[in-house]
């Protein structure tokens, strides 16, 4: 079958071992297990019904008059989808969830007869797996004793079944058979697809019937069937109740929302719930987002662990009282560090290097900064001792990466992963990494190292202040020594700009412009969070005002990344808008910060998730759902605001 998966999804479910992405229609698009980043196993999974005397209709699609409402159960990672069609007599309410601490996903379907006459119909499931993201060597078979359809390939087995015994089944070549309404009972086929059906007879007007579907996973057939049997030992209603209770307890154990208001509380609790799904149960790695562009057709992929994102995320986790997730992440970073002390662009859950396009010096710097922020939250000496060897190697690498002439880090790729230069944000991140490493060194009695690292950091801060300031632009330069193509270089030199050409090995040349004057939201990172320049410094204030004037999107509002941004059209982002909110809080402009927060909250999705981007024309969700960094920036914003508002109230009362 043809399976065109959307880039944008509407919901995720999971339990930190399972992760699945779904549309608002309840259609499952992707399924990861036993880790949340890889491998992905589902090609297509469809659910439909055929009323007696009528054609088959897929109720997880938007054809045949089907309309849907999707929402999470409050304080839970259980998704509810209501489907109704003006063209048919049956409505479908469904629940979708992963059972905590198990290898089972439940999809509970309740069919209601909305007509005035009894109805007989058939419920159909079509499943096509590409296990381990591979169309080769898949097998589908029917297991009669378990009444289950099993998809398997090389150590991954997925058993699909129900508490209700199926009426018909077919392994292999099942898509056309489902469309024709007849399954042939084929028991096994070296193809990735299969189908099952259940018959409902004479459902009376106003009556309903529930058919749960289970997806059970294992590394062999026996494991998958054991998980399936355990799930069938409870009703789907009981599993839903237990799952909701688990997530309610999880939310209760987190820090309470620090700001009043039902809207902000709901988004805070959704963020807390989402964080857990983005943290891998087995390794502690944290992914940026569930993957949605496996072919890298419009981006370079998102289901990896970036040290930069995760440093912001773990700081938010600590504010939210989810310290254990941060503990597990920083334990994971010890497995991902390169022998030279660096951390590379991004990694898989096992610490292995993920697809990459070059070192970003802010990644490892952010990890060192995040480690110290995490230590400050708990004051745990055991943690400090645990990470110290990695901190020492990481800071040592940063020291070797500083250019002795300029005092700044050598050129690397920027945080947006688009260009090479000595970026001002990256330099500030190295400042933050070295000062954090120095704090660990002082804590653990390594005074000489602390002195060296603080001295190098102080020089970076001085160079940022003295060499990276653009008086004409009323902003810090985005960077120095920007690598560009020859045509752009020649045009810039002809226009009187400064630059030079470097001779590389094997006769290659590198063309470099002295300054990168583009206004970029990341310049706020000089101050917030890394503190290389104080927030209240006149140059930071001017930079922030220039950023707001240059990057606010007309009409829709919000802040885009930088002036000439073209990625996905150059839209405003949630995290960039909240970054400006962080700065406004740091300088006491709480009203401005509130407005930015309100904008971000107003652009959550129907299911309450924060995307990466908002369409600059329509204001609709534009790209990546959910983005973990967006949720982290939201959580950090509300805690910063709450603390600042409390201080302001105390000051006013005195």
C-alpha positions as CSV (number, residue, x, y, z in Angstrom):
1,X,0.0,0.0,0.0
2,X,1.1,3.6,-0.4
3,X,1.8,5.2,2.9
4,X,2.5,8.9,2.8
5,X,3.2,9.9,6.4
6,X,2.7,13.5,7.5
7,X,5.5,15.6,8.8
8,X,3.2,17.0,11.5
9,X,1.6,14.7,14.0
10,X,-0.9,15.6,16.7
11,X,-0.1,13.3,19.7
12,X,2.5,10.9,21.2
13,X,1.9,8.1,23.6
14,X,4.5,5.9,25.3
15,X,6.2,4.7,28.4
16,X,9.8,5.6,27.8
17,X,10.4,2.2,26.1
18,X,7.5,2.4,23.6
19,X,7.0,5.6,21.8
20,X,4.3,6.1,19.2
21,X,3.1,9.1,17.2
22,X,-0.5,9.5,16.1
23,X,-2.7,11.9,14.1
24,X,-5.8,13.6,15.5
25,X,-7.8,10.9,13.8
26,X,-6.2,8.2,16.0
27,X,-4.2,6.8,13.1
28,X,-0.8,5.5,14.3
29,X,2.1,6.6,12.0
30,X,5.2,5.5,13.8
31,X,6.1,3.1,16.6
32,X,9.5,2.9,18.3
33,X,10.7,0.1,20.6
34,X,12.6,-0.8,22.8
35,X,14.2,2.6,22.7
36,X,12.4,5.8,21.9
37,X,14.8,7.0,19.1
38,X,15.4,3.9,17.1
39,X,14.4,1.6,15.6
40,X,11.0,2.5,14.2
41,X,8.8,-0.4,13.0
42,X,5.4,0.7,11.5
43,X,4.9,1.3,7.9
44,X,1.1,1.7,8.1
45,X,-1.7,0.8,10.5
46,X,-5.3,1.4,9.6
47,X,-8.6,0.8,11.4
48,X,-12.0,0.8,9.6
49,X,-15.5,-0.6,9.8
50,X,-17.9,-2.0,7.3
51,X,-21.6,-1.7,8.1
52,X,-23.7,-4.5,6.6
53,X,-24.7,-3.6,3.1
54,X,-22.3,-0.6,2.9
55,X,-18.7,-0.1,1.7
56,X,-15.7,-0.2,4.0
57,X,-14.8,3.1,5.5
58,X,-11.6,4.0,7.4
59,X,-12.6,5.9,10.5
60,X,-9.0,6.9,11.2
61,X,-9.0,9.0,8.1
62,X,-10.9,12.2,7.0
63,X,-12.7,10.7,4.1
64,X,-16.4,9.5,4.0
65,X,-17.5,12.4,6.3
66,X,-15.5,11.4,9.3
67,X,-14.8,14.2,11.7
68,X,-12.6,13.9,14.8
69,X,-11.9,15.4,18.1
70,X,-8.7,14.5,19.9
71,X,-7.5,15.3,23.4
72,X,-5.4,13.8,26.1
73,X,-7.0,12.6,29.3
74,X,-6.3,15.3,31.8
75,X,-3.0,14.7,33.7
76,X,-2.3,11.6,31.7
77,X,-0.6,10.4,28.5
78,X,-3.7,8.6,27.4
79,X,-5.1,10.0,24.2
80,X,-8.8,10.0,23.5
81,X,-10.2,10.3,20.0
82,X,-13.9,10.7,19.1
83,X,-14.8,9.9,15.5
84,X,-18.2,10.5,13.9
85,X,-19.5,10.5,10.3
86,X,-22.6,12.0,8.9
87,X,-22.6,9.3,6.3
88,X,-22.8,6.3,8.7
89,X,-24.7,5.1,11.8
90,X,-21.7,4.1,13.9
91,X,-19.6,6.5,16.0
92,X,-16.2,5.4,17.4
93,X,-14.6,6.6,20.7
94,X,-11.1,5.3,21.2
95,X,-8.3,5.4,23.8
96,X,-4.7,5.0,22.9
97,X,-1.9,4.4,25.5
98,X,1.2,2.5,26.4
99,X,0.9,0.5,29.6
100,X,3.5,1.7,32.1
101,X,6.4,-0.7,32.8
102,X,5.3,-3.1,30.2
103,X,5.8,-3.8,26.5
104,X,2.2,-3.3,25.5
105,X,0.2,-0.6,23.7
106,X,-3.6,-0.6,24.1
107,X,-6.0,0.9,21.5
108,X,-9.5,0.6,22.9
109,X,-12.3,1.1,20.4
110,X,-15.9,1.7,21.6
111,X,-18.5,1.5,18.8
112,X,-21.9,3.1,19.4
113,X,-25.0,2.8,17.3
114,X,-26.3,6.3,16.8
115,X,-29.2,5.3,14.5
116,X,-32.7,4.2,15.2
117,X,-32.3,0.7,13.9
118,X,-30.1,-2.3,14.9
119,X,-26.8,-2.4,13.0
120,X,-24.4,-5.2,12.1
121,X,-20.9,-4.4,11.1
122,X,-17.3,-5.5,10.8
123,X,-14.3,-3.9,12.5
124,X,-11.1,-4.3,10.5
125,X,-7.5,-3.8,11.4
126,X,-4.8,-3.6,8.7
127,X,-1.2,-3.6,9.8
128,X,2.0,-3.3,7.8
129,X,5.3,-3.3,9.6
130,X,8.8,-2.4,8.3
131,X,10.6,-3.7,11.4
132,X,13.8,-1.9,12.2
133,X,12.9,0.5,9.4
134,X,13.6,-2.2,6.8
135,X,11.3,-3.5,4.1
136,X,13.4,-6.7,3.7
137,X,13.0,-10.0,5.6
138,X,9.8,-9.3,7.4
139,X,7.4,-12.1,8.1
140,X,3.7,-12.0,9.2
141,X,2.0,-15.1,10.7
142,X,-1.2,-15.9,12.6
143,X,-0.9,-17.7,15.9
144,X,-4.2,-19.5,16.6
145,X,-3.7,-20.3,20.3
146,X,-3.2,-16.6,21.0
147,X,-5.6,-15.4,18.3
148,X,-2.8,-13.0,17.3
149,X,-1.2,-11.7,14.2
150,X,2.5,-11.6,14.7
151,X,5.0,-9.4,12.7
152,X,8.6,-10.3,13.1
153,X,12.1,-9.7,11.8
154,X,15.5,-10.5,13.4
155,X,14.9,-10.2,17.1
156,X,11.8,-8.0,17.0
157,X,8.4,-9.5,17.4
158,X,5.0,-7.7,17.6
159,X,1.9,-9.6,18.5
160,X,-1.5,-7.9,17.6
161,X,-4.6,-9.2,19.2
162,X,-7.8,-8.4,21.1
163,X,-9.8,-9.6,24.1
164,X,-12.4,-10.4,21.5
165,X,-11.8,-13.4,19.2
166,X,-11.4,-12.3,15.6
167,X,-13.7,-13.6,12.9
168,X,-11.2,-13.5,10.0
169,X,-7.5,-13.0,9.4
170,X,-4.9,-13.0,6.6
171,X,-1.1,-12.9,6.6
172,X,0.4,-11.2,3.6
173,X,-1.2,-9.5,0.6
174,X,-3.9,-8.2,2.8
175,X,-4.5,-4.6,1.7
176,X,-6.6,-5.5,-1.4
177,X,-8.3,-8.2,0.6
178,X,-9.4,-5.8,3.3
179,X,-10.7,-3.4,0.7
180,X,-12.8,-6.3,-0.8
181,X,-14.0,-7.3,2.6
182,X,-12.7,-10.9,2.5
183,X,-9.7,-12.2,4.4
184,X,-8.5,-15.6,3.2
185,X,-7.1,-17.2,6.4
186,X,-3.5,-17.4,5.1
187,X,-1.4,-18.4,8.2
188,X,2.1,-17.1,7.3
189,X,3.7,-15.1,4.6
190,X,7.2,-13.5,4.1
191,X,5.5,-10.1,3.7
192,X,5.2,-7.3,6.1
193,X,1.4,-6.9,6.2
194,X,-1.6,-8.6,7.7
195,X,-5.2,-8.0,8.6
196,X,-7.8,-9.1,11.2
197,X,-11.6,-8.5,11.5
198,X,-14.2,-8.8,14.2
199,X,-18.0,-9.1,13.6
200,X,-20.6,-7.3,15.6
201,X,-24.2,-8.5,15.1
202,X,-27.4,-6.6,15.8
203,X,-26.1,-3.7,17.9
204,X,-29.2,-2.1,19.2
205,X,-30.0,1.7,18.9
206,X,-28.1,3.6,21.5
207,X,-26.0,0.6,22.5
208,X,-22.2,0.3,22.3
209,X,-19.6,-2.4,22.2
210,X,-15.9,-2.2,23.1
211,X,-13.1,-4.0,21.2
212,X,-9.6,-3.5,22.5
213,X,-6.5,-4.0,20.4
214,X,-3.2,-4.9,22.0
215,X,0.3,-4.5,20.5
216,X,2.7,-6.5,22.5
217,X,6.5,-6.5,21.8
218,X,9.3,-8.9,22.6
219,X,12.7,-10.0,21.3
220,X,11.2,-13.4,20.4
221,X,7.8,-14.9,19.9
222,X,7.5,-16.2,23.5
223,X,8.3,-12.8,25.0
224,X,5.7,-11.0,22.8
225,X,3.0,-13.6,23.6
226,X,3.8,-13.4,27.3
227,X,3.3,-9.7,27.2
228,X,0.1,-10.2,25.3
229,X,-1.2,-12.7,27.7
230,X,-0.5,-10.5,30.7
231,X,-2.3,-7.6,29.0
232,X,-5.3,-9.8,28.3
233,X,-5.4,-10.8,31.9
234,X,-6.9,-7.4,32.7
235,X,-9.7,-5.6,30.9
236,X,-8.7,-2.7,28.7
237,X,-10.8,-0.5,31.0
238,X,-8.7,-1.7,34.0
239,X,-5.5,-1.1,32.0
240,X,-6.7,2.5,31.2
241,X,-7.5,3.1,34.9
242,X,-4.1,1.9,36.0
243,X,-2.3,3.9,33.3
244,X,-4.2,7.1,34.3
245,X,-3.4,6.5,37.9
246,X,0.3,6.0,37.1
247,X,0.4,9.3,35.2
248,X,-1.6,11.1,37.9
249,X,0.9,10.0,40.5
250,X,3.8,11.1,38.3
251,X,2.3,14.6,38.0
252,X,1.6,14.7,41.7
253,X,5.3,13.9,42.4
254,X,6.5,16.8,40.3
255,X,6.8,20.3,41.6
256,X,3.5,22.2,41.5
257,X,2.9,24.8,38.8
258,X,4.5,28.0,40.1
259,X,2.0,30.3,38.4
260,X,-1.8,30.4,38.9
261,X,-4.2,30.0,36.1
262,X,-5.8,26.9,34.6
263,X,-4.3,27.3,31.1
264,X,-0.7,27.6,32.4
265,X,-1.2,24.7,34.8
266,X,-2.6,22.5,32.0
267,X,0.4,23.3,29.8
268,X,2.8,22.8,32.7
269,X,1.4,19.4,33.5
270,X,1.4,18.4,29.8
271,X,5.1,19.4,29.7
272,X,5.9,17.3,32.7
273,X,4.1,14.3,31.1
274,X,5.8,14.9,27.7
275,X,9.3,15.1,29.3
276,X,8.9,11.5,30.6
277,X,8.1,10.2,27.1
278,X,11.1,12.0,25.6
279,X,13.5,10.3,28.1
280,X,14.7,6.9,27.2
281,X,14.0,4.4,30.0
282,X,17.0,2.2,29.4
283,X,19.7,4.8,28.8
284,X,18.6,8.2,30.1
285,X,19.2,10.0,26.8
286,X,16.6,12.7,25.9
287,X,15.5,13.2,22.3
288,X,14.7,16.5,20.7
289,X,11.5,15.2,19.2
290,X,9.9,12.0,17.8
291,X,11.2,11.5,14.3
292,X,9.0,12.6,11.4
293,X,11.4,13.0,8.5
294,X,13.2,9.7,8.2
295,X,14.4,10.4,4.7
296,X,15.9,13.8,5.7
297,X,13.9,15.3,2.9
298,X,13.2,18.7,4.6
299,X,15.6,18.6,7.6
300,X,18.3,16.5,9.1
301,X,16.1,14.6,11.5
302,X,15.1,15.1,15.2
303,X,15.0,11.8,17.1
304,X,18.5,12.2,18.5
305,X,20.0,13.5,21.6
306,X,21.7,17.0,21.4
307,X,23.7,18.1,24.4
308,X,22.6,21.7,23.8
309,X,18.9,20.9,23.9
310,X,19.3,18.5,26.8
311,X,21.1,21.0,28.9
312,X,18.2,23.4,28.7
313,X,15.8,20.5,29.1
314,X,17.4,19.1,32.3
315,X,17.5,22.5,33.8
316,X,13.7,22.6,33.3
317,X,13.4,19.1,34.6
318,X,15.1,20.1,37.8
319,X,12.8,23.1,38.2
320,X,9.9,20.8,37.8
321,X,11.2,18.4,40.4
322,X,12.0,15.7,37.9
323,X,15.6,15.4,39.2
324,X,15.8,11.6,38.5
325,X,15.5,12.2,34.8
326,X,18.3,14.7,34.9
327,X,20.4,12.3,37.0
328,X,19.9,9.6,34.4
329,X,20.7,12.0,31.5
330,X,24.0,13.1,33.0
331,X,25.0,9.5,33.7
332,X,24.3,8.9,30.0
333,X,26.6,11.8,29.0
334,X,29.5,9.9,30.4
335,X,28.9,7.2,27.8
336,X,28.6,9.7,24.9
337,X,31.8,11.7,25.6
338,X,34.5,11.3,22.9
339,X,38.0,10.2,24.0
340,X,39.3,13.7,23.4
341,X,36.8,15.1,25.9
342,X,34.4,16.6,23.4
343,X,30.8,15.8,22.9
344,X,29.8,15.7,19.3
345,X,26.7,17.2,17.6
346,X,24.2,14.5,18.5
347,X,24.0,10.9,19.6
348,X,21.9,7.8,19.6
349,X,20.4,6.4,22.9
350,X,23.5,4.2,23.3
351,X,25.9,7.1,23.2
352,X,27.0,6.3,19.6
353,X,27.5,9.1,17.1
354,X,24.4,10.0,15.2
355,X,24.4,11.4,11.6
356,X,26.4,14.6,11.8
357,X,27.7,17.6,9.9
358,X,30.4,18.8,12.2
359,X,31.5,19.8,15.7
360,X,29.4,22.4,17.5
361,X,31.5,23.6,20.4
362,X,28.5,24.8,22.3
363,X,27.2,21.2,22.7
364,X,29.8,20.0,25.1
365,X,30.0,23.4,26.7
366,X,26.3,23.3,27.4
367,X,26.6,19.9,29.0
368,X,29.2,21.2,31.4
369,X,27.0,24.1,32.2
370,X,24.0,21.9,32.7
371,X,25.9,19.5,35.0
372,X,26.7,22.4,37.3
373,X,23.1,23.7,37.2
374,X,22.0,20.2,38.2
375,X,24.5,20.1,41.0
376,X,23.2,23.4,42.4
377,X,19.7,22.0,42.5
378,X,20.6,19.1,44.8
379,X,24.1,19.9,46.2
380,X,24.9,16.2,45.8
381,X,28.6,15.5,46.2
382,X,28.2,12.0,44.9
383,X,27.0,13.5,41.6
384,X,29.9,15.9,41.5
385,X,32.4,13.1,42.0
386,X,30.6,10.9,39.5
387,X,30.9,13.5,36.7
388,X,34.2,15.0,37.6
389,X,36.4,12.9,35.2
390,X,34.1,13.9,32.3
391,X,34.1,17.5,33.4
392,X,37.9,17.6,33.6
393,X,38.3,16.0,30.1
394,X,35.5,18.3,28.7
395,X,37.1,21.5,30.1
396,X,40.5,20.3,28.9
397,X,39.1,19.9,25.4
398,X,37.6,23.4,25.5
399,X,40.9,24.8,26.5
400,X,42.6,23.2,23.5
401,X,39.9,24.6,21.3
402,X,40.5,28.3,22.2
403,X,42.5,30.2,19.6
404,X,45.6,31.6,21.3
405,X,45.6,34.8,19.2
406,X,41.9,35.8,19.4
407,X,41.1,34.4,22.8
408,X,37.8,33.0,21.4
409,X,36.9,29.4,20.6
410,X,38.0,28.4,17.1
411,X,35.4,28.3,14.3
412,X,32.8,25.5,14.5
413,X,29.2,25.0,13.4
414,X,26.5,27.3,15.0
415,X,23.6,26.2,17.2
416,X,21.2,26.3,14.2
417,X,23.6,24.0,12.4
418,X,24.0,26.1,9.3
419,X,27.3,28.0,9.2
420,X,30.9,27.9,10.4
421,X,32.4,30.8,12.4
422,X,33.6,31.8,15.8
423,X,30.0,32.4,16.9
424,X,29.3,34.7,19.7
425,X,26.7,32.4,21.2
426,X,29.1,29.5,21.0
427,X,31.8,31.6,22.7
428,X,29.4,32.5,25.5
429,X,28.6,28.8,25.8
430,X,32.3,27.9,26.2
431,X,32.4,30.7,28.8
432,X,29.6,29.0,30.6
433,X,31.1,25.6,30.3
434,X,34.5,26.7,31.6
435,X,33.1,28.6,34.6
436,X,30.9,25.7,35.5
437,X,33.9,23.3,35.2
438,X,35.9,25.7,37.4
439,X,33.1,25.6,40.0
440,X,33.4,21.8,40.1
441,X,37.1,22.0,40.4
442,X,36.9,24.4,43.3
443,X,34.3,22.2,45.0
444,X,36.5,19.1,44.7
445,X,39.8,20.8,45.6
446,X,41.4,21.3,42.2
447,X,42.3,25.0,42.7
448,X,44.9,25.3,39.9
449,X,42.6,23.9,37.3
450,X,39.8,26.2,38.5
451,X,42.1,29.2,38.2
452,X,43.2,28.3,34.6
453,X,39.6,27.7,33.4
454,X,38.3,30.9,35.0
455,X,41.1,32.9,33.5
456,X,40.3,31.5,30.0
457,X,36.6,32.2,30.5
458,X,37.3,35.7,31.6
459,X,39.3,36.4,28.5
460,X,36.5,35.0,26.3
461,X,34.0,37.4,28.0
462,X,36.4,40.3,27.5
463,X,36.8,39.5,23.8
464,X,33.0,39.2,23.4
465,X,32.6,42.6,24.9
466,X,35.4,44.3,23.0
467,X,35.7,42.6,19.7
468,X,32.1,41.3,19.1
469,X,30.2,44.5,19.6
470,X,28.7,46.1,16.5
471,X,28.0,49.8,17.4
472,X,26.5,50.6,14.1
473,X,24.0,47.7,14.3
474,X,23.3,48.3,18.0
475,X,23.9,44.6,18.7
476,X,26.6,42.1,19.2
477,X,27.9,40.5,16.1
478,X,26.5,37.1,15.6
479,X,30.1,35.9,15.1
480,X,33.6,36.5,13.7
481,X,35.5,34.8,10.9
482,X,32.4,33.6,9.1
483,X,33.1,31.0,6.4
484,X,31.2,31.8,3.1
485,X,31.2,30.7,-0.5
486,X,33.5,32.4,-3.0
487,X,30.7,34.4,-4.8
488,X,29.5,35.8,-1.5
489,X,33.1,36.5,-0.4
490,X,33.9,38.3,-3.6
491,X,30.8,40.5,-3.4
492,X,31.5,41.4,0.2
493,X,35.1,42.3,-0.5
494,X,34.0,44.4,-3.5
495,X,31.6,46.2,-1.1
496,X,34.5,47.1,1.2
497,X,33.9,44.5,3.9
498,X,36.9,42.9,5.7
499,X,37.8,39.3,5.0
500,X,40.6,36.9,4.0
501,X,41.3,33.7,2.2
502,X,42.9,30.7,3.9
503,X,44.9,28.1,2.0
504,X,43.9,24.6,3.1
505,X,45.3,21.1,2.4
506,X,45.3,19.7,-1.2
507,X,44.9,23.1,-2.7
508,X,41.5,24.0,-1.3
509,X,40.7,27.5,-0.1
510,X,38.5,28.8,2.6
511,X,36.9,32.3,2.3
512,X,36.3,34.1,5.5
513,X,34.5,37.4,6.3
514,X,35.6,39.1,9.5
515,X,32.2,39.9,10.9
516,X,28.7,38.3,10.8
517,X,26.3,41.2,11.5
518,X,23.0,39.2,11.2
519,X,20.7,39.8,14.2
520,X,20.1,36.4,15.9
521,X,18.0,35.5,18.9
522,X,20.9,33.3,20.2
523,X,22.8,36.5,21.1
524,X,20.6,36.6,24.2
525,X,22.6,33.5,25.3
526,X,25.6,35.8,26.0
527,X,23.6,36.8,29.0
528,X,20.8,34.3,29.5
529,X,21.7,31.7,30.5
530,X,25.6,31.8,30.3
531,X,26.3,35.2,31.9
532,X,29.3,36.2,29.9
533,X,27.8,39.7,29.9
534,X,25.4,40.9,32.6
535,X,21.7,41.2,31.5
536,X,21.5,44.8,32.6
537,X,24.6,45.9,30.7
538,X,23.7,48.6,28.2
539,X,25.0,46.6,25.3
540,X,22.8,43.6,26.2
541,X,19.8,45.9,26.6
542,X,20.5,47.4,23.1
543,X,21.0,43.9,21.7
544,X,17.7,42.6,23.1
545,X,15.8,45.7,21.8
546,X,17.4,45.2,18.4
547,X,16.4,41.6,18.4
548,X,12.8,42.3,19.3
549,X,12.5,45.0,16.6
550,X,14.2,42.9,13.9
551,X,12.8,39.5,14.6
552,X,9.2,40.0,15.7
553,X,7.0,38.6,12.9
554,X,4.4,41.1,11.6
555,X,0.8,40.1,12.1
556,X,1.2,36.6,13.6
557,X,3.8,37.8,16.2
558,X,6.4,35.7,17.9
559,X,10.2,35.8,17.4
560,X,12.0,34.1,14.5
561,X,15.6,32.9,14.8
562,X,17.4,35.5,12.8
563,X,17.0,38.1,10.1
564,X,17.3,36.1,6.9
565,X,16.0,32.8,8.1
566,X,14.5,30.6,5.4
567,X,14.2,27.2,7.2
568,X,10.6,26.0,6.7
569,X,9.8,29.6,5.5
570,X,11.4,31.6,8.3
571,X,8.7,31.2,10.9
572,X,8.5,32.4,14.6
573,X,9.6,29.7,17.0
574,X,8.2,28.9,20.5
575,X,11.6,28.6,22.1
576,X,13.0,31.8,20.5
577,X,10.0,33.8,21.7
578,X,10.4,32.4,25.2
579,X,14.2,33.1,25.1
580,X,13.3,36.8,24.8
581,X,10.9,36.3,27.7
582,X,13.8,34.9,29.8
583,X,15.8,38.0,29.1
584,X,12.9,40.3,29.9
585,X,12.5,38.6,33.2
586,X,16.2,38.9,33.9
587,X,16.0,42.7,33.4
588,X,12.8,43.1,35.4
589,X,10.4,43.7,32.5
590,X,7.8,41.2,33.7
591,X,4.9,42.6,31.7
592,X,6.8,42.1,28.5
593,X,7.8,38.6,29.5
594,X,4.1,37.8,30.3
595,X,3.1,38.9,26.8
596,X,5.7,36.6,25.2
597,X,4.6,33.8,27.4
598,X,1.0,34.3,26.5
599,X,1.9,34.2,22.8
600,X,3.6,30.9,23.2
601,X,0.8,29.4,25.2
602,X,-1.8,30.6,22.6
603,X,0.1,28.6,19.9
604,X,0.0,25.2,21.5
605,X,-1.6,22.4,19.4
606,X,-5.1,21.1,19.8
607,X,-3.8,18.4,22.1
608,X,-1.8,20.8,24.2
609,X,1.7,20.2,22.8
610,X,4.2,22.9,21.9
611,X,5.6,22.8,18.4
612,X,8.9,24.1,17.2
613,X,7.5,26.7,14.8
614,X,4.3,28.6,14.1
615,X,3.3,29.5,10.5
616,X,4.2,33.1,9.9
617,X,1.1,33.7,7.8
618,X,-1.7,31.6,9.3
619,X,-0.5,31.2,12.9
620,X,-1.0,27.5,12.7
621,X,1.5,24.8,13.8
622,X,4.2,24.7,11.2
623,X,6.9,22.3,12.2
624,X,7.9,19.6,14.7
625,X,5.4,18.3,17.4
626,X,6.3,18.2,20.1
627,X,9.7,19.8,20.5
628,X,11.1,19.0,23.9
629,X,13.2,22.2,23.9
630,X,10.0,24.3,23.4
631,X,8.4,22.7,26.5
632,X,11.6,23.2,28.5
633,X,11.7,26.9,27.7
634,X,8.1,27.2,28.7
635,X,8.8,25.5,32.1
636,X,11.9,27.7,32.7
637,X,9.9,30.8,31.8
638,X,7.1,30.2,34.3
639,X,9.6,29.4,37.1
640,X,11.7,32.5,36.3
641,X,8.5,34.6,36.2
642,X,7.2,33.2,39.5
643,X,10.4,33.9,41.3
644,X,10.7,37.4,39.9
645,X,7.1,38.3,40.7
646,X,7.5,37.0,44.2
647,X,10.6,39.2,44.7
648,X,8.7,42.2,43.2
649,X,5.8,41.6,45.6
650,X,8.2,41.5,48.6
651,X,9.9,44.6,47.5
652,X,6.6,46.4,47.0
653,X,5.4,45.4,50.5
654,X,8.6,46.9,52.0
